[in-house]
Amino acid sequence: LRMVEGNFVPGGPAKYQVKDTGTALALARAQELQLPIAEQVDSLFRRLVDEGGGDLDHSAVFLTLKKMNQPGASSPNN
């Protein structure tokens, strides 16, 4: 419901999500595990933070996905 209403007031800021996904991926690498979905999630949150959304709620990753799917949007790998 928060996403539909555009309410991204932080409950759990996106910058902490990046910290947590980064930690999880580092632990996975140390065990020689591959977590491709976690890597994609980490990439999306890093993009949100890089675009200035680090203090928004983690649900604001919706804004990144929305931006990526607009006509003429750049690839997530750019």
N, C-alpha and C positions, 0 to 999 in steps of 0.2 A: 504494500500500500504506500509506503514511503516513496518508492520510485515513481509511482503513478502520480502522486501529489507533488513531486519535485522537492520533497523534504529531505535534504541531505545534511541537516544539522548533526554534528558528530555525536554518535553514541559510541562507536568504535572507529576512530579516525583511520583513513586509508594508509597513512604513513606507518601505522603500527601493523597493518596487514602486510605491508612490504617487509617490515622487520621479521614478522613471523614466517612468511613464506620463504624469505631468504634463509632463515635459520633451518627450516625444514629441508630445503634443497641442499644446504651445506651438509646436514646430517646424512641425507640420502647419498650424496656424492661420496662421503667418507665410507659408506657401506657399499659403494659401487652399485647403487640402485639407480634406475632411471624412472623418473616420475614426470612423463610428458604433460599430463594435465596440470599438475602443480606448476610446471615451468610456464605454461600458457597463462595460468592465473597470476603468477608472479609478474609476467610481462605486462598484463593488462593493468595491474595495480601500479607497477612502476611507471607506466605511461600516464596514468591518472595523476600520480604524484609529480612527475616531470612537467605536466601541464598545469601545475598549480593547485591541484585538488587534494593535497596531502592532509589538510585539516578537515576535509569533508568526511562524512560517514562512509564506511566501506561500501555501502549500497550505491554510492555515487559512481562506482565502476560502470554502472548503467550508462552514465554520460559518455564514457569512453567508447563503449560499444555502440551507442547511438551515433556518435561522431564518426566512427569507423564505417558505419553503414549509410552515411549520407552520400548522395551522388557526388562523384569527384573526390571522395575521401582517399587519402593516401593509404598505402598498405601498412599493416601493423609492424612490418619489418623495416620500414623507412625511418 
